[in-house]
Amino acid sequence: MHSERITVGTGENAGAAHGAAEDAAGVPAKAPAAGRPRRAVVAALMLAMALVALEGTIVATAVPQIVGDLGGFSVFSWLFAGYLLAVTVTLPVYGKLSDTFGRKPVLLAGMSLFLFGSLCCAAAWNMAALIAFRVLQGLGGGAIQGTVQTLAADLYPLEERPRIQARMSTVWATSSIAGPAFGGLLASYADWRWIFLLNLPVGALALWLTARHLREPARAAARTAAGTAAGGRSAIARIDWPGALAVFACGGLVLFALVQGGVAWPWLSAPSLGLLGAGAVLAVVVVHVERRAAEPILPGWVWRRRTIAAVNLAMAMLGLLMVAPMVFLPTYAQSALGLDPVGAGFVMSAMTLSWPISAAFSQHVYRRIGFRNTAALGVGVGFLCLAAFPLLPHPARPWQPALLMLALGAALGLFQLPLVVGVQSTVGWAERGQTTASVLFCRQVGQSVGAALFGAIANATIAARLADAPVPGLPAHLDEVSRALEHPDSLTAAASAYLRAAVTNAVDHVYLGAAAAALAAFLILVLVAPRRFPVLPADDRP
């Protein structure tokens, strides 16, 4: 028996009444099964998911080689921030498009755009071009990430969905391990451009399988026609384009200010204050536009319900803290520990070994102590792991950060899955898609902000250490740091040791920032989230 209290008709789950009215509204309370999907369709979905799952880890491992070739050390975090910003803003837009025109055309378009962006990334001639092409990749990644998860639920009846979700989780876990290994091998023995070219054959196979074998239920086309006739205007016009553009502009300004502040100009200078001020004005514009929009990117009710709002905020903190191990740990392992890219990839992959095992085990914990308490336990242990990172000796042995990441993965497995399962159990079928989208959206926002914020912290730390260096012969600019570490023979022994210590100090500061995000998530769960989630009865959770 589930330990969560079952409450029906309370303020938090007032929207549950929609579950009983869905048939009257013409939307089935339970998605009709489309028959057992062919293996080719499942393979296509898994391959498509692998494209976005591999993206982050495989690129992070090759950052030192990319920066060594193209330069741009001071802005390399935009390789991740730009991609994540594009995914974040487009996720709800693609969700609306897939509800209107069907999943298949949106998925095909998204994969095509992602592959074109990958080809452009492989041809990038400088860091600015690579960042721009990464944004293009993100515009396709948003379609893939949301639509594949939706299709998995569309194609499988309820009793079979855990099986397809387990397969999707396996894709993420495998990609998290294979990504660093592939990235390290390609960076060491080939060229970093092959990291992006590797997407092409995988994506082409996924495209072919999807186009040939995916057959959506007829209700998608019928719903499109009915919606157009009832609305009297095109479905494209009903999408909240002003809101999407306002969010993109606001996020871009704030992220640019965070990345450049303290590096290109002082924090309290006119450029920093101007950019942050403009971002604040645009934030007000976003709120105004979203309140007036007929189909807002995120509906207001996801913030008015205590449970959903708490989970969204906690997941935003998860996205923020995950930037530390995903983006900065490979750079630390190569620059500070002196490992090759393959070794750095294996240090990073330690976290992904324990995460899926812990997540699978978490159901036995939350059935006893509840969703909130399980998540609070997980993020509390995660806080201790992150806060312990700066206590590692310098230079550390590779097994020491790997052991910490193994513990961190186990902690975050207890944190994430109970929140997702719990919040989905508090809403009916008609609201589950938007609820899940809000959780994914908030995590992506956290990752976008974290990539820029922690990049700014790392840059400011290294810049300060270089400015106050007692050792001669150090790089004069941040952009020269990566090249100097890749070619230590160009430095004296004292200068090389000082530079490695500066990188270690910068990553320590990043991990302390990630620990602060974990602490914030813990406080959100304790102070904002209800002690027991208002889980709906099984009949209201089709």
N, C-alpha and C positions, 0 to 999 in steps of 0.2 A: 504494500500500500504506500502510495507516495506521501511523503511527509509534509508537502506543501498544503496549506489550507485551501479548500475549494470554496470560492465565493462567486456567486452569480448575481449580476444586477447591481454591483457596487459602482461607485463613481469611476474607479479605475478601469473597469472593463465594461462600461456602459455600452461600448460598441459591440459587445458580444451578441446583443440582440439582433444584429445584422445576420448572424448565422442562421437564425430561423426564418429570416425574410428573404434569403438569397434566392430561393426558388421563385418567389413571387416577383422578384426583380429581374428574373430571366437569367440569372447567373447560378449555375449549379452549386449546391452546398458542398458537393464533393466532386472534384474534377473527374470527369469520366475517363476511364482507362482507355488508352489508345491501342490496346493490345500489347503483347510483349514486344518491346522494341528489339529490332534486330541487333545482333552483336556489332554490326558495322556502325550503327548509330551510336551505341555506347562507346565504341572505340573513337569515333569522331569527337564526341564530347570530351573524352579523356585527353585526346591529343590537343584539342583546343584549350582545355584548362591547363595543360602542361606548358603551353606557350606563355601564359601570364604567370604561372607558378615558377617557371625557371628564370623569368626576366630579372627579378631583383637580386637573387643570390649569385647568379652567374656573372652579372655585370659588376657587382660589388667586389668579387674576387679579383677582377682585372683592373680595378681603378688605378693602382700604381703604374701599370703598363700604359694605360690610356693617357694618364696625365704625363707620363714620361715622354710619350710620343707627341701629344697635341699641346701640352702645357695646360694652364688654367687651373692650377691647384686650388686657388682661392675660391673658385666657383664650381668645383667638381660636384658638390652636394646638389647642384641643380640638375645633374643627371638623374637624380632620384626625385627631387622636389618637383621638377617640371613634369615628369611622367605621372607622378602621383596626383598632381593638381589636375591634369587632363582627365585622368581616370575618375577622380572624385566628382568633378563637375558634370561629367557626361553620364555617370551611372544612372541617376534618376531620369535623365532625358531618354536614354536608351530603353529604360524600363517602360516609359510611356509609349515609345514607338513600338516596342514589342507587343504591348497590350493592344495596340491599335492595328498594326499591320501583320502581326504574327512574329514568332521567334526566328523562323528560318531566314527571312531576308535580312533581319538585323544582325544575326550571327554571321552570315556570309559577308555582309558589308564590313562588319567589324574585323573579321579575320583578314580580309583583303587589305584594309587600311593598316592593320598591324604589320602585315608582311611588307607592304610598301614602305612603311616607316623603318622596318628592320633593314631593308635594302639601302635606304638612304643613310642610316646610321653607319653601315659598313663602308659607305663612300665618303664619310665626313672628313673634311680637310682641316678643321680646327675645332676647338672646344665649343665655340658659339654655335657652329653648324650642328655638332653632335647633340647639344642640348635642344636645339630647335627640332631635330628629327626625333629625339626622345619624346617630346611633347606630341608629335604626330603619332608615334607609337602608342602613347597613352590614349589618344582619341579612339583608336581601335581597341585597345585593351579594356576600356570601359564597357564596350559592347560585349566582348567575350566574357568578362568576369561575371556580369549580372545575368546574361542570357543563358549561359550554360547551366547555372544553378536553377533558373526558372524552368528550363526545358527538362531537367532531371525530374522535377516535381510534376510537370505536365504529363510526361510520358509514362511514369510509373504510378500505379495505384498506391494508396496510402500504405498498405501492408508490405509493399516491396521497396518503399522509398529508403528505409535504413540501409538497404543493400547498395543502392546507387550512391548514397551519401558516403558510405564507407569506401566505395571505389574512388570517389572524388577526393576524399581525405587521404587515401593512399597516394594519389597523384601528387598532392601537395607535399606529403612527407617524403616521397621518393625524389621529387624535384628539389626539395630543400637539401637533400644529401647529394644528389647528382649534380646540382647546379654549381656549388663550389668546386667539386672535383673536375667537372668539365671546364669551368672557367679557368681553374689553375693550370690544367693541362694545355689548353689552347693558348693561354698567355705565356706559358713557359716554352712550349715547343712549336707553336705556330705563330699566330698574330691575333691580337685582340679583336680584329674585324671579323674573324670567323665566329665569334660569339653571336653576332647578329645574323651572319649568313646561315648559321645552324638552324635558325627559325624557318628558313624557306622550305626545305623538304618536309619538315614536320607539319608546317602550316598548309602546304600544298596538298598533302595527303588528307588532312582534316577537312579542307575545303571540298575535295573530291568526294569523300565519304558523306559529308553533310549534304551536298547538292544531289548526290545520287540516291541516297537511302532514306533521308529524313522526310517523313510525311507527317505533317501536323494535323491535328483534329480539325474537322470542318468548321468548328465553332469559331476559330480565329477569324476566318473570312466573314462569317455571318455577323460577328460582333462588330467588325470594321464597318460593314455596310449599314448596320443598324445605327451605329454611333454617328456616322456621317449624315444619315437621313434625319436623325433626331436633333443633331446639333445645328444643322443648317449651314455649317461651314466646315472646312477641311480639318482633318485631325491634326495636321501639322500646325495649323493656326492655334489650336487649343493648347499646345505645349508651351510651357512657361519659358520661352526664349529670353525675354528681358531678365527674368530671375537668374537663368543660367549664365548669361553674359555678365550680370552684376556680380554674381558669386565668383566667376573666373577673374574679373578685373580686381575685385577686392582681395582675393587670395593672392593674385600675382603681385600686387603692390606690397602687401604685408610680407610675403616671402622674400621679395627682392630687398626690402629694407632690412630684414633679418640677416640675409646672406651677406650683404655689403656693409652693414653697420659694424663699426669697429675695425674694419679692414680697409675698404676703399675710402672711408671718411669716418670721423669720430661719431660716437653714438648720439651726442647732443648737438651735432652740426645741423645746418639747415637742410641738407639732403635727407638725413635720417628722420628729422622731425616732420619735414614736408611729406615724405612718403607714408609715414605712420599716420599722420593727420589725414591725408587723402584716403588711406585705407579705412580709417574710422568713419569718415563721411560716407564712403561706399558701403560700409557695414550698415549704416542707418538706411541707405537707399535699398539695400537688400531686404531689410525687415519690412520697409514700406511696400516694395514691389511684391514680396511674398504674401503679405496680408491681403493685397488687392487681387492677386492672381486667382483665376478660376481653377487652375490645376497647378498649384505650387510645387516646386521641386520637393519640398518636404512639408506635408500638411501639418497644420498647427496642433492637431490632436496628439501627435507623437511626443510633443513636449509638454502637453497638459496632463498626461497620465504619468503618475509618479514612477511606476515601475519602468516604463519604456524610457523616460527621460534619464533615470539613473543608469540604466544599462547603456544608453547612448553615450553618456558622459564617461562612464568607466571604459567603454570600448575606445573612445577617443584617446584616453590616457594609454591604453594598450598600444594603439597605433604609434603614439609618440615615443614610448619607451622602447619599442621594437627597433627603432632606427639605430640605437646604440650597437646591438650585436649584429644587425644585418648590414649596416653601412660602414661602421668604424672598426669593428673587430678584425676584418681581413686586412685593412690598412695597418692596424696596430701589429698584427701577427707578422706581416712582412717587413714593416719599417722599424719596429721596435724589437721584435724577437729575432729578426733576420731569417724567417722561414721563406721558402719558395712559395709560389702561388698555390701549389698542390697542398702543401702542409698547412697553409693558412686556411684553405677551404675545409680541411678536415677539422681544424680547431673550431671553425664556425658551425660545422655540421653536427657537432656534439649536441647542441641544443635541439636539433630536429630529430634526434634519435629518441629522446625521452618525451618530447611533446605529444606525439600521437598515442604512445603507450599510456601516458598519464590521462589524456583526454578520454581514452576508451575506459579507463578505470574509474573516471570521475562519476559515472552514473551510480556506482555503488556507494559513493560518498554523499552525493546530493540527495539520494533517496533516504538517507539517514538524518542528515543535518540541514537539508534544504539548499536551494540554489544560491541564495545570497551568502550563507555562511561558507559554503564550499568555495565560491569565488573569492570571498574575503581571505580565506585561508591560503588559497593559491597566490594571490597578489601580495599577501603579507610575506610569504616565503620568497617571492620574487624580489620584493624590496630588499630583503637581507642579502640576496645573491648580488644584486646590482650595487648595493652600498659596499659590499666586500671587495669589489673589483679594484678600487684604488689602493687597497691594503696589500695587494700582491707585491712581491719583491721586484726590484728592478736590477738586472733584467730577470724576468720570470721564466720559469721552465714552461714549455708549451702545454704540458699536462695540467698545469695549474689553472689557466683561463679556460681550458677545455672542460675541466671538472666543474667549474663554476657555471659554465653554459649548460652542462648536462643537468645540473640542479635547477637552473633557470627554466629550461624547457619543461621539466616535470612540474614546476610551480605554475607556469602559464597554461599548461594543459588543464589543470584544475580550475583555472580562472576563466578561460574563454568559453569553453563548450557549455558549462552550466548556465552561463548568462544567455547564450544564444538559444539553447533549448528552453530555458525558463521563460524568456520574453515571448517566444513563439507560442508557448502554451497558454499565454494570458489573453490571446486574441482569437477571434474566429477566422474562418477561411477567407472572408472578404477583406480582412485587414492584414492578413499575415504577410502578403507581398510587400506592402508599404512599410510595415514594421521591420521586416528583414532588411529592406533597402535602407532604412534610416540607420540601422546598426552598422551596415557596411559603409554607408556614407560617412558616418562619424569616425569610424576607424581610419578611413582613407584621409579624412581631414587631419586627424592626429598624425598620420605618417607624413603628410605634406608639410605640416608645421614643424614636426620634429626634424625632418631632413634639413630644412632651412635653419631652424633655431640651433640645432646642435652643430651644424656646419659653421655657423657664426661663432659659437662658443669655441670650437676647435681652432678656427682661424685666428680668433682674437688671442687665444692662449699662446699659440706658436709665434704670432707676430710679437707679442710682449716678450717672450723668451729670446727671440732674435734681437729685439731692440736693446735688451739688457745683457746681452751675452758677454761674458768675460773672456771668451775664446775667440781669437781671430780666424779669418778664413771661412766664415759661415755664409750661406746664401744671403743676398741682400733683400730678396723678395720671396713671398710665399710661393709663387709659381716655380721657383727654382729648388724648393725643398725636396720634391719627389725625385727630381733628376739627381740631386746630390745623394740621396739615400740609395738610389739604384746604382750609382757609381761611387761607392765609398772611397775608392782610390784617389778621387779628386779632393778629398778632405784629409786633414791630419787626423790622427787617432783621437786626439782630444776633441776636435770639432765634430767628428762622427759620433762619438759617445754623447756629446752635449745635444746634438740634434735628435738622436734617438730618445734621449731623456725628455726632450721637449715634446716629441710626438706622444710619448707615454703620458706625460702630464696633461696634454690636450685630451686624450682619450679618457683619462681618469675623470676630468671635468665633465665630459659627455656622459659617462656612466653615473656620476652623481646627479646630473640632470635627469637621467632616466629613472634613478631611484626616487627622485622627487615626484616624478609622474606616477610611479607605482604607489607611493604614499598617498597621493591625491586620489587615485582609484580606490584605495582602501577606505579612505575617509568618505568618499562618495557612497560606497556600498553601505557603510555603517550608518551614515547620517541621513542619506537621501532614500536609498532603496528600502522598501518594506521588508520587515523581518521574514515574512513568508510571502512569496509571490502569489497573487490571486489567480491561481490556475483554474481554468474552466473545466467542467466535466468533459468526459470523452466525447459525448454526443455533440458538444459545441466546439470540438476541436477535430473536425473531419480531416 
